[in-house]
Amino acid sequence: MPLSPAIRAILFDLDDTLIRIEFEAFMNDYLSLLAPRFAHACAPQRFVKELMASVAAMVDNTDASRRTWRFSARTFSRNSA
């Protein structure tokens, strides 16, 4: 879905700096809406499992020469193939 030309960024306040949220409930709701959009490529339950594993690998990555997004995408692709 393309963004309006007036919208240049979407910011998520995931650390409760601006808005208090129940993070676990938010993630469950978010992933339950996101996963079906990738059902053509991966079963929704597996998508969530592999996405969270790739995010954990990205967070644990300490090699500054590896770009965070690329590292996560490669980990996800390798695990969900």
LUMKE-102561 format. One record per residue: residue number from 1; residue in three letters; x, y, z of N, C-alpha, C in turn. Coordinates in Angstrom, 1 decimal. Each point is the difference from the previous one (the first is absolute). Example, Ala and Ser with C-alpha at 12.3 -4.5 7.8 and 13.67 -1.06 7.14 Angstrom:
LUMKE-102561
R   nr  rest  n_east  n_north    n_up  ca_east  ca_north   ca_up  c_east  c_north    c_up
R    1   ala    13.2     -5.7     7.8     -0.9       1.2     0.0     0.9      1.2     0.0
R    2   ser    -0.4      1.1    -0.7      0.9       1.1     0.0    -0.8      1.1     0.8
//
This chain:
LUMKE-102561
R   nr  rest  n_east  n_north    n_up  ca_east  ca_north   ca_up  c_east  c_north    c_up
R    1   met     0.8     -1.2     0.0     -0.8       1.2     0.0     0.9      1.2     0.0
R    2   pro    -0.1      0.9    -1.0      0.9       1.2    -0.1    -0.5      1.0     1.1
R    3   leu     1.0      0.7     0.5     -0.3       1.1     0.9    -0.3      1.2    -0.7
R    4   ser    -0.8      0.9     0.6     -0.3       1.3    -0.5     1.3      0.7    -0.2
R    5   pro     0.1      0.8    -1.1      1.2       0.9    -0.2     0.3      0.9     1.2
R    6   ala    -1.0      0.3     0.8      0.2       0.9     1.2     0.6     -0.8     1.1
R    7   ile    -0.1     -1.3     0.1      0.5      -0.8     1.1     1.4     -0.4    -0.4
R    8   arg     1.0      0.4     0.8      1.4      -0.3    -0.3     0.6     -1.1     0.8
R    9   ala    -0.7     -0.3     1.2      0.5      -1.0     0.9    -1.2     -0.4     0.9
R   10   ile     0.2     -1.2     0.5     -0.9      -0.5     1.0     0.8     -0.5     1.2
R   11   leu    -0.2      0.6     1.1      0.8      -0.3     1.2    -0.8     -0.9     1.0
R   12   phe     0.7     -1.0     0.5     -0.6      -0.9     1.0     0.7      0.2     1.3
R   13   asp    -0.8      0.3     1.0      0.5       0.2     1.4    -0.1     -1.3     0.8
R   14   leu     1.0     -0.9    -0.3      0.0      -1.3     0.6     0.6     -0.1     1.4
R   15   asp     0.6      1.1     0.5      0.6       0.0     1.3    -0.8      0.8     1.0
R   16   asp    -1.3      0.3    -0.3     -0.9       0.7     1.0     0.5      1.4     0.3
R   17   thr     0.8      0.6    -0.9      0.4       1.4     0.3    -1.1      1.0    -0.1
R   18   leu    -0.8     -0.2    -1.0     -1.1       1.0    -0.3    -1.4     -0.6     0.4
R   19   ile    -0.2     -1.2    -0.2     -1.4      -0.6     0.3     0.3     -1.3     0.8
R   20   arg    -0.8     -0.2     1.0      0.1      -1.2     0.8    -0.8     -1.1    -0.7
R   21   ile     0.7     -1.1    -0.3     -0.7      -1.2    -0.6     0.4     -1.2     0.7
R   22   glu    -0.8     -1.0    -0.2      0.3      -1.4     0.4     0.8     -0.6    -1.1
R   23   phe     1.3     -0.1     0.0      0.8      -0.3    -1.1    -0.3     -1.4    -0.5
R   24   glu    -0.2     -1.0     0.9     -0.3      -1.4    -0.5    -1.3     -0.1    -0.7
R   25   ala    -1.0      0.7     0.6     -1.3       0.0    -0.7     0.0      0.7    -1.3
R   26   phe     0.8      1.1    -0.1      0.2       0.7    -1.3     0.6     -0.9    -1.0
R   27   met     1.1     -0.7     0.4      0.7      -0.8    -1.0    -0.9     -1.2    -0.4
R   28   asn    -0.8     -0.6     0.9     -0.9      -1.1    -0.4    -1.0      0.5    -1.0
R   29   asp    -0.6      1.2     0.3     -1.0       0.6    -1.0     0.7      0.3    -1.3
R   30   tyr     1.1      0.7     0.1      0.7       0.4    -1.3     0.4     -1.2    -0.8
R   31   leu     0.6     -1.0     0.6      0.4      -1.2    -0.8    -1.2     -0.8    -0.5
R   32   ser    -1.1      0.0     0.8     -1.2      -0.7    -0.5    -0.6      0.6    -1.3
R   33   leu     0.2      1.3    -0.1     -0.4       0.7    -1.2     1.0      0.0    -1.1
R   34   leu     1.3      0.0     0.3      1.0       0.0    -1.0     0.2     -1.4    -0.6
R   35   ala     0.1     -1.1     0.8      0.3      -1.3    -0.5    -0.8     -0.5    -1.2
R   36   pro    -1.4      0.2     0.0     -0.8      -0.5    -1.1     0.4      0.7    -1.3
R   37   arg     0.5      1.2     0.0      0.4       0.7    -1.2     1.2     -0.7    -0.7
R   38   phe     0.7     -0.9     0.7      1.1      -0.7    -0.6    -0.3     -1.5    -0.2
R   39   ala    -1.3     -0.4     0.2     -0.4      -1.4    -0.1     0.3     -0.6    -1.3
R   40   his     0.1      0.8    -1.1      0.4      -0.6    -1.3     1.4     -0.5     0.0
R   41   ala     0.8      0.5     0.9      1.4      -0.4     0.0     0.4     -0.9     1.2
R   42   cys    -0.8      0.0     1.1      0.3      -0.7     1.2    -1.2     -0.1     0.9
R   43   ala    -0.2     -1.1     0.6     -1.1      -0.2     0.9     0.1      1.1     1.1
R   44   pro    -1.2      0.6     0.4      0.1       1.1     1.0     0.7     -0.3     1.3
R   45   gln    -0.2     -1.2     0.6      0.7      -0.3     1.2     1.5     -0.1    -0.2
R   46   arg     0.4     -0.6    -1.1      1.4      -0.1    -0.3     0.6      1.4    -0.3
R   47   phe    -0.8      0.9    -0.7      0.5       1.3    -0.3     0.3      0.7     1.3
R   48   val    -0.9      0.0     1.0      0.2       0.7     1.3     1.3     -0.6     0.7
R   49   lys     0.1     -1.3     0.0      1.1      -0.7     0.6     1.3      0.5    -0.6
R   50   glu     0.1     -0.1    -1.3      1.2       0.4    -0.7     0.3      1.5     0.0
R   51   leu    -1.0      0.8     0.0      0.2       1.4     0.1     0.6      0.4     1.3
R   52   met    -0.6     -0.6     1.1      0.5       0.3     1.3     1.5     -0.5     0.2
R   53   ala     0.3     -1.2    -0.6      1.3      -0.5     0.1     1.0      0.9    -0.8
R   54   ser    -0.4      0.6    -1.1      0.9       0.8    -0.8     0.2      1.4     0.7
R   55   val    -1.1      0.5     0.7      0.2       1.2     0.8     0.9     -0.2     1.2
R   56   ala    -0.1     -1.2     0.6      0.9      -0.3     1.1     1.4     -0.1    -0.5
R   57   ala     0.3     -0.6    -1.1      1.3      -0.1    -0.6     0.5      1.4    -0.3
R   58   met    -0.8      0.8    -0.5      0.4       1.4    -0.4     0.4      0.7     1.3
R   59   val    -0.8     -0.1     1.1      0.3       0.7     1.2     1.3     -0.5     0.6
R   60   asp     0.3     -1.3    -0.1      1.2      -0.7     0.6     1.2      0.3    -0.9
R   61   asn    -0.2      0.4    -1.2      1.2       0.3    -0.9     0.9      1.1     0.5
R   62   thr     1.2     -0.3     0.2      1.0       1.0     0.5     1.0      0.4    -1.1
R   63   asp    -0.1     -0.5    -1.1      0.9       0.3    -1.1    -0.5      1.3    -0.7
R   64   ala     0.7      1.1     0.2     -0.4       1.3    -0.5     0.1      0.0    -1.5
R   65   ser     0.8     -0.9    -0.6      0.1       0.1    -1.5    -1.2     -0.6    -0.7
R   66   arg    -0.9     -0.7     0.8     -1.2      -0.6    -0.6    -1.2      0.9     0.2
R   67   arg    -0.6      0.4    -1.1     -1.2       0.9     0.1    -1.1     -0.7     0.7
R   68   thr    -0.7      0.6     0.9     -1.0      -0.6     0.8    -1.1     -0.6    -0.8
R   69   trp    -0.6      0.8    -0.9     -1.1      -0.5    -0.8     0.4     -1.2    -0.9
R   70   arg     1.1      0.2    -0.7      0.5      -1.1    -0.8     0.2     -1.3     0.7
R   71   phe     0.6      0.2     1.2      0.3      -1.2     0.8    -1.3     -0.7     0.4
R   72   ser    -1.0      0.8     0.5     -1.3      -0.6     0.4    -0.7     -0.7    -1.2
R   73   ala     0.0      0.7    -1.2     -0.6      -0.5    -1.1     0.6     -1.4    -0.5
R   74   arg     1.4      0.0     0.0      0.6      -1.2    -0.3    -0.2     -1.2     0.9
R   75   thr    -0.1      0.4     1.3     -0.3      -1.0     1.1    -1.4     -0.6    -0.2
R   76   phe    -0.9      0.9    -0.3     -1.4      -0.4    -0.2    -0.2     -0.8    -1.2
R   77   ser     0.7      0.4    -1.1     -0.1      -0.7    -1.3     0.6     -1.4     0.1
R   78   arg     1.1     -0.1     0.7      0.7      -1.3     0.2    -0.9     -0.9     0.8
R   79   asn    -0.6      0.5     1.1     -0.8      -0.8     0.9    -1.4     -0.4    -0.5
R   80   ser    -0.5      0.8    -0.9     -1.4      -0.3    -0.4     0.0     -0.6    -1.4
R   81   ala     1.1     -0.3    -0.6      0.1      -0.6    -1.3    -0.5     -1.5     0.0
//
